[in-house]
Structures are given as structure tokens and as C-alpha cells.
Amino acid sequence: MADITIRSDVTAKLVNISANDAMVARAARVSTIGKQSAADDLPTEGLINFLMRDRHGSPFEHTSFTFLVEAPIFVAREHMRHRAGWSYNEESGRYKELEGVFYRPGPKRNLVQKGKPGAYTFAPGEVEQELRVEHSFGVIYRAAFSHYKQMLADGIAREVARMVLPVGIFTSYYATCNARSLMHFLSLRTISEDAQYPSFPQREIEMVAEQMEREFKESMPHTHAAFVTHGRVAP
């Protein structure tokens, strides 16, 4: 069978940014002071808190974050459900031979669902369940990738051969958003005691969101603080 790599992590690396608190404040102030809003010495924190509290969202759109994400396909498909204010470009299994890199839940990943949809939690698995996951993922991944490579060697088109691969295979894609759309994403894809509304994200997309939130907090501290203060609700 073909050699594969199994990972239990995802990455979301910030590769381009045009985003800061000052730009949000300038965009908000242009409505009242016009071109004077471009001054560099105007305060930002109080105004941003007001905008967040009263949900004046458009000033937060004058920002841009671009992330390079490496994650399994099932995570990418969840991410791409976020359409407003997001742009994506992903590697294509039609145009390139895919690498044998696959995702398997790590040892700290909860495996057992308890409760019903809309009111459930996850709990750690028993030893037997953990062993089943480790074994089954490895067997299926190796078999699928081996058949994929053999079909390519037999001259079958990449766009056909890729159909045999499971959604646990890694993909890479660029994801670009503004601060407003990023906050909406974070409100739905993270679990936080500060959240006004509960969220139930799958752990793997939450891992992506956590990395994005760290970059957001560092680049726009006043905006992030106001987001948290007002219940993690996007304006």
C-alpha cells in the first residue's frame, strides 16, 4: 500500500492583512466629519465599543484578513458554508496529484455524542473506541490512497481517481474575509462562556477558528474586546 501521513492538527496561517482598529473608526467618522476622519490622532476604543453595542456593522467591513488553511476536506466544506464577506480559492484534485495526508482525531478529541441534535454534548471514548478509531482510519486511508495512486498509474484521469478518496484527506485553501464576516464566523464556530448565544461547532473547525481569533485579537484589540464584551455577536 502507498505510504501516507496522518495528522491530528489543522493550521490557519495569516498570510496577508489590511486590518486595524483605526480604519474602523475612520470609516465610522466619515459620516459626521467627512475627510477629516483620516486624521491619525482620533480615538478609537470608545467609538468601536459604541458601534459594536448598537450593531453598526459596515465600518468593520473596511478591513481584510487572508489565511492559508490546511485542513481535511470535511472542515473546508463547513468553512465554505460561510459565504457573506468571504472569498475562497482551494487546491484542485483535477489539476494536481493529491498528497497522502489524512486527518485522524487526536487522543484528546471527544468521540461519543450524548443527547439529541440541538441539545447534545460530546464525551471521551472508551479505550476500545479509541482503538477502533485508530485502526479503522488507518486501514481505510491506506487502502483508498493506494487505489487512488494505482488508478493514476493506470492512466485514469485525476478528476476521476480522486473520487475514491475520503473527506479526511487534507486540502489547502486561501480564505479572505473582513472583520465583520470573521466575527460572524467566530460566533458560530467557537464555544465561549462570553457568548450571548450558544454554539455547537465541530471540534475540527473550532480549531481553525481559534487560530484565526488569535490573529484577530492581536491585530484589532479594541474590536476584539468589544466583540467579547457584547456577547460575541457580530454587528
ABEGO torsion letter per residue (X at the ends): XBBBBBBABBBBBBABBBBBAAAAAAAAAAAAAEAAAABAABBAAAAAAAAAAAGBAAAAAABBBBBBBBBBAAAAAAAAABABGBBBBBBBAAABBBBBBBBBBBAABBABBBEBBGBBBBBBBBAAAAAAAAAAAAAAAAAAAAAAAAAAAAGBBAAAAAAABBAABBBBBBBBBBAAAAAAAAAAABBBAABABBBBBBAAAAAAAAAAAAAAAAABAAAAAAAAAAGGBBX
